[in-house]
């Protein structure tokens, strides 16, 4: 095995290659950076750098972008498109979050917000295009993302990007269920 200095990586101490992924594992104090594509995706093109509350900014941006996109789609295409987009963001977000977390040497960098984008998209699946529905979906997702009811919090223990993203997808599923119950019982009309 080669240590970090033998392969040209700068880390705070010797480390061995992670054979499963071909990367150095995240090490406290690591100074290497993530690839540009992963940083752009992970930060949702810089939204994750907004303060305060980068996750809230990412959720709000997602609602606005989805609303604009959904209005341009034919009604029968909206739900399948929302499902496909949420799946795509999740599938691309997991490796991006992994690379950014490894590159910055931290388990879950606060500026990685692609997980909020994925979860917020899930919360908006098959939701009517109305400001009340968008606001309720936004609030419900943020509440479940912050409270992390079981098993959402347990999903954070999954290693790397999967743990970063999947807990927010689960929070989005909670929000989706509550949203559709509110719609079903006429609370949101």
N, C-alpha and C positions, 0 to 999 in steps of 0.2 A: 504494500500500500504506500502511496505517496502522501506526504503531508502537504498542507496548504502552501508552504513556501516553495516546495519542489515543483508545484504546478502553476506557480505565478499568482496565486490568490493572496489577497491581503486580509488576514483575519487576526484576531487578538491572540491566538495561540495555535498550536498544531491541531489539525483536524484531519480526519480520514474521509475519503470519498464515500458518499452514500451510494452503494452499488445499485440500489433499487431505482434511483432517479438520475444518476450520473452527475449530481451536483453536490457541492459541499453542504452539509447540514447547516441550519441556522445556528449561529454561534453568537453568544452575547458579545456585543462590541464589534460585530462584523462591519467592515467598511466597504464591501463591494455593493454594487447597485443592481437592480433588476433591469432586464431588457426594456427598451423604450416602449414596445408594444404592451408589455405587461403593466408598466407604470401608467400608461394612458388608459388602458382598460380598467385597471384596478382603482384608479382615482376618478373614473368616469370622466375622462378628458379634463381633469383639473378640478372638478366640482368637489372632490374630497379635500382639497386644500382650503375651502371656504370655512370661515369661522364666524360665529360659534356653531357648534353642532353640525359637522360635516355630513353625518348620516341623515339628518333632517333636511339639509339642503339637497342631498342626492334623491331622497324620496320626493320632495316637492318638484324638483326638476323632472323626475320620471313621470309624475302625474301630468305635468304640463305637456311634456313631449308625447306621452301616450295619448292624451286628449287630442292634440293636434293631428297625430297620425291616424287615430281611430276615426276622426271626423272625415278623413279622406278615403276611408275604406267603405265598401258596400256593407250594409248591416250583416249579411250572412257570413262575411269573411272576418268580422271583428273577433269573435271568440276563438276560432282556430288560429288566427294570427297572434292574438295575445298569448295563447298557450305556447305556440312555436317560439315567439320572441322571448318569453320567460325561460323556456328550456334552453334556447341558444345563449342567453345571457348567463345562465347558470353554468352551462358546459364550457363557455369561454372564461367565465369569471373564476372558476376553481383553479385552473392552472395559472391564471394571471395573479390571483391572490397568493398562491403558493410561491411564485417567483418573487413577488414583492416582499412577502414576509421573510423569505430566505435572504433576499438581497439586503434588507434592512436589519436583519438579525433580531426580529421580534415576532411573537406568535400571531398577533393581530394588529397591524399598524392602523392607527385611528384614521388615517387618510385613505385607506382602502375602503371604498364605498360601493363597489360593484355588487356586494352582497345586498345592500339596501335596494339597489336597482332591481335585482332579481326578485327579492321579496315583495317589493311594491308592485311589480308587474303581476305577480301571482295574485295579490290582493285585488287587482282590478279586472280579473278574468270574468267575462260575461256580465259586467256591471254596466248599467245604462249610462249613456253619455249625458250626464247632467251634473251641475256643480255640486249638488247635495251628495250624489254618489261618489264623486271624486274626493270631496272633503271628508266624507265618512270613511272611505277607503284609506285615505292618507292617515287620518287620526287612528283608525283601528290598527293599521300596520305599525305605526310608531309605538302605540301602547303595547302591542304584543312583542315588538322587537325590544322594547325597554324592559318589560316585566319578565319576559322569557319563561312562560309557564311550561311545566313538563310536557313533553320531552325536549322542548326547544333548548333549554340550558344544557342538557346532556349532549346535544349535538355539537356544542362548542368543543367538546373533548376530542372529537375526531381530528386527526392530525392535519395540519397545514390548511391549504385553501378549501378543502372539503368542509372542515369545521367552521371556517370563516363564513362560507357562503350558505351551507345547508341550514344553519340555525335561523338565518333570515328567511330562507325559503319556507321553513316550517312556521315561522311567525306570520308569513304571508298567507299560508294555508289557514291558520286560525282566523286571520282577518277576513279571508274569503268566505269561510263558513258563517261567521257572524254577519258579514255584509249580506249574504244571500238569505239568512234568516230575517234580517231587518227588511229586506225587499219583499220576501214572501209574506210577512205579516203586515205589510203596508206601512211600516214606520217611515221608510223612505219612499216617497211617491214623486 
